[in-house]
Amino acid sequence: MGDDPASVELNRRLLSEEIGRPIQFMNQVHGNIVEVIDEYAQIPLTADALVTTNPNIALAVMVADCIPLLLTNQGSIAAVHVGRKGLLNGVTKSALSVMSDIAPSTITAIIGPSICGTCYEVSDDVYEEVTSTFPRSKSQTKHGGLALDLAAALSYELESNGVRVLDRTGCTVEDRSLFSYRRDGVTGRQVGLIWL
């Protein structure tokens, strides 16, 4: 947010050069659109999940407190942006369904750093909205306030759908080496990358 577009473009180009392939970014909108891509598109696609079978491109998800979810099976990969709204609107299930249709095999997930259940304090109505559908998200702050543990809810949802979860979580608010919109108000983004 508020980043210099030239710096963003340079950083993306350097990252692409480092991994030796173009990186497909998304225009993330907290929705549930899953885009299946066969080739790199110069303009970021408006979606919250990308899926591909092309080994010549990498997929990216950008976050500052939401969950960067990376998925792989035999033949396809996905990068998924999972925040509170994404959890509620089923973007993860949609991505899993698309991957299973493309290559029916066991899916493995990596859950990257996001805001933790102790730091994600929410209002009564938001707490009720999420926990009524995802009881595993129930949490509280250090001071006893209502909070959400989205990573716990996501892990349970994935495992319930037969996905093998490799948990790489850490808290974006507590780890000052990571960007956190909740902590800083204005911030950059970390990127989760996956490629075949």
C-alpha angles and dihedrals in degrees: 000000000000091000121152105258092219091055091048091050092048093049091050092049092049091049091049091051091049094056095037100236141072117274121223111216127191134223093231117208105169089257134123103247115135115198120200109206129193098181138023114275117208092215117060112251119237102244142104096227133039125194128187143165092198112112091197097070135056125219122223136201120188124207144165099182104345120094120270103213119192120190133188139174135160101306108359142059136196139197113204131188107214120183129147092285092045091052090051097045095050102243090149094053090047092053092047090050093051092049092048091051091051098043117004101213140109113299122218121204134201115199110202130203118303139150108303130231093258095052101040100086114178141179123266094257095049090046091052093045093055102034093049088065099027109034091175088068092070111121142139139220124250087264095051098260123144113274141166129231100202094172091057091049092047093048090052092047092050095047090047087058093052096260119147106229123211103191114213095160125150129159117265091201096051097040107072091195088069129070116251123181090190091055101038107024093217117047150144124247136250116224130223113207133194134174137166 
